[in-house]
Amino acid sequence: MPIKTIILAAGQGTRMRSSRPKVLHEIANKALLQHVYETSQQLNDNAIYIIYGHGGETVKQTLQHFEAVWIEQKQQLGTGHAVQQAIHHVEDADTVLILYGDVPLLKAQTLQTLLQDVSAQSLALLTVKLDDPTGYGRIVRNADNAVVKIVEQKDANASELAIKEGNTGILACNGDQLKQWLARLSNNNAQNEYYLTDIIEMAVADGLSIKTTLASSQDEVLGVNNRNQLAHLERVYQMQQAQSLMEHGVTLRDPARIDVRGEFAELGQDIDVDINVIFEGINRIGSNVRIGANCILKNATIADAVEILPNSLIEDASVGAYSRIGPFARLRPASVIADHAHIGNFVEIKKSTVASGSKINHLSYIGDSEIGSKVNIGAGTITCNYDGVNKFKTIIEDGAFIGSDTQLVAPVTVGRNATIGAGSTITKDTPAEQLTLSRSKQVSVASWQRPSKKES
């Protein structure tokens, strides 16, 4: 049967104490609503409808790339009322799945299990066992253990409050039956809202059985209502990512001190990751790679046997095999480092290529440059690539040696196997195989005396 997934994302989230709509708060640099959307996308033959309300235009603009139908709930009158906003999109033969935009860690496998229980004779409900069910609607069962209704916390009596099985709000049912139940909803309750949970009692009255699927943990179905819950689910998510990496053979020196805010398009064998490393975007990492503490990799491609020393940042850049980066190195976007290269401490590379075997070991800035193979660039070298308006290219050919504290004023080419004397400012192309230098004459003044402080 076709699936119509309705994601409820209209809540204000006042407990977040934020001007940002709740569903746009992030886990692993991804909006809560995006986590839910991407999970639902894994279901086959599925059309997605998002009910938005508070801050709705901001939500739509931020997530406009979603392949979904956006439906505004102008008044927030409860979950049942929210689902009513999308009901005209539902065909009788559809299976309708109800999800929540602030429940980010729900698993697609759980939903697939839930959907298997939907039929003309049954409604499927996701529940969770809780040590402390405060705030959850309670699953009320009869003597035969069959579900008869859900009671919200504010409407529950003492015996119902003692029930440990909670309602997640996530359910699936037939479209034609859902239409009938929604039409019969009432707001005669403590909140004066139309509760979607009331359809459970209606389904039982209509002779349907309520088939329940138990969530794997409370965290899987925990909704984010405040900053504490947001931080808690961030750590749960990150531990899941750490466990996945270790299952793939990655060594993590401390699984609790790593953040994955993206995905891995490639993971080799025997990768070693020290503490406080952050992975963002899509990364590709080869085998036998060592990543030191406090590094950040964003959309990086790292070949085999690369060593990245502590406190280095690699963003939208690639590093060839057997190279060494850092410590405190920064590779900016469009930088390509070939094999056996060394990029050392406090070196910044921007939109440049560095060929095989070249070394830039200390305190240098290389921007908009082509660096040949086996080039040695001394400490304090700067490619002066920007005149305040335009960028210009520096070319350093194979085998060149650039002395320390050199400024290369682009556009300029340093010839093959050329040597640039330390302290030079190079403004013209330099010939191959020759020494080029530009220095002021050194003078010593024999009669000079250091000034002394005058007495007051």
Steps between C-alpha positions, in 0.01 A plus 500: 500500500612858439623675813409856591730625776375801692770671707368730771738796531281791604584522870639821647748339737477767770723300736788537257497873582604582147390720210584209272217251425555187705528264203790707362719439804775260403656169587830438322457822297170374360154634588282273713239500224761397244588192705132398499458578131806297397383204708158505335664525157636150552147358475388377160206652308477783747367856458591746777283781639635747754264691726664827599384786718717698740777670302370312199638719226847474654465123515387482137775729374770315691387155386347587162709232330283229659290297260189552708166680504497783756166565674446785744315447828397858573360419843666242721200312638662166569650204319165382365436843354847499344438171321164633379686765300642232269211257488374620160826367352426150631334236284291225656748233392803680648687397810547813710807534722508773764844631606627798702755754384674517838572125536833474317641157589214281380625207292367406157507133602261578787260668258515209259409262781215728606357524148479123470225501765263726307190333353125550472474325836785665686665831583876506568631693799857565614544488878791522742574358845602771746646505849344844542202552265432855616375708210404203284153380416443160661415183306196350671450126447221265609525169683592328172789747451326660203532876460170675569598867510768760564463742789693827499695592813268785597190287461631184672385369837734357763501141367554618144788724605675190639515338154857478367416450131490836326358622175749637248227655286634312198238283332387363165157409371280478192405825330127441482477413868713798602265736318203365693674522837628853446148617417384372840769665713397725787694757702320419825813456715727689738686673217199571278695341214424236240717206605607260230529238774121494532480300177640199686183468708293554184688225318438261789129592499492428127634149565862554393791360694785731603830336413794651680867518410737570787771759432855378561559772761354821634767695313376369166162665551596792726371832377708814553320752721792678668873554472580218741321248282669643191844458658413152624392379155810656343716278720281195432531562127876550522545179696305319228737644239802401708373145535443481125856619431648244736292226335665605172842451657584857600695544824358779716719594794188617685160430336339765720722774356430497128232678296372382163293770335466344159590169340786297358506418130806281558666345804819296471651261751704579811403864536605644835311802638608687811272707726282800412505442125205641303388363164266721296344458157606203288846363570707233326777344705742232382677227693767542769412864559582658836306806612628692801304670773278805438495475121206600280439331164226637276440350156857375504656227288789332682705233322677200658764537770447871559587640841300802615659650809299674775297820458486491122205607283436346158200637309398409144854387433683178418823349629707241315646178637782504756471874557524671836281792601540718808504560783290817480476488121206628301404373155229720354259418215636387163840409641651181360801351674677217315675197647801519735447871566553676833278790607623608841408708800315827443498454123189607310430372148218655299387398149841360415660180376809356664671227301671184622778525755476872565540648848348812655586444861467827693294817529413557135203607289460346154200630304395463136822315424640207307786338689708246308657182630786491754467870574622623838330813632666663800339640811306824472448483124195684368345494155360850460205401285252784558523866402181596682281428198634206299679173573818399315689174463844397622677215321797327663651239272655165594798494730492867599629611840334800658694657786336607823309828529442530126212690343397386153291778345266338249473457212846349509678181397800346675696289252595135528769432761528873572608624844355809663715655769352548843330833569429575136201674345455351154295705254628357169537149357824335610711284266552128544815363662603843637512682833272803519487733797399854583637659816585842634870553564603408855670787679669521842551843662804494725431835671139422594409488867186362654285776653477516878210613714517865600485584867195711595 
